[in-house]
Amino acid sequence: MKSLDYIEKALKELDKEVEKVVMDFSLSLKEKDNIMLPLLLEKKILKQTKEDLEYLRDNPPAKDQPCGISKYRDDK
C-alpha cells in the first residue's frame, strides 16, 4: 500500500520536527508545549491511521461486510 509508505514518511518527518523543538534551547517550556501539541496530535492521528490501514491490509473485509475496524480498535 502506497498510503502506508506516505504515512511512515510523515511520521519520520514529525519525529524530526519534535526533536528539533525539544533541542531548541532558545524556546521556553511554554513555547515548546504550544509548538509540540499540534505536532503530537498529528502524530497520534497518523499512527492510528497507519494501524487501521495495516489491519485492513491484513484482514480485508468480505464483500458486502463492514470492515470491522471498530471491533479491532482499542480507543482509550
ZIQUIHU-V442642 format. One line per field, one symbol per residue. psi: psi as a letter, one per 20 degrees, with the letter a starting at -180 (. if undefined). burial: I if it has 9 or more other ideal C-beta (glycine too) atoms within 8 Angstrom, else O. A space follows every 50 residues. Layout:
BEGIN
psi = ???
burial = ???
END
This chain:
BEGIN
psi = phhhggggghggggggggggghiniiqrhgggghhhghghggggghgggg gghhghghmpqqpkqqhjhhhgpmp.
burial = OOOIOOIIOIIOOIIOIIOOIOOOOOIOOOOIOOIIOOIIOIIOOIIIII IIIIIIIOOOIOOOOOOIIOOIIOOO
END
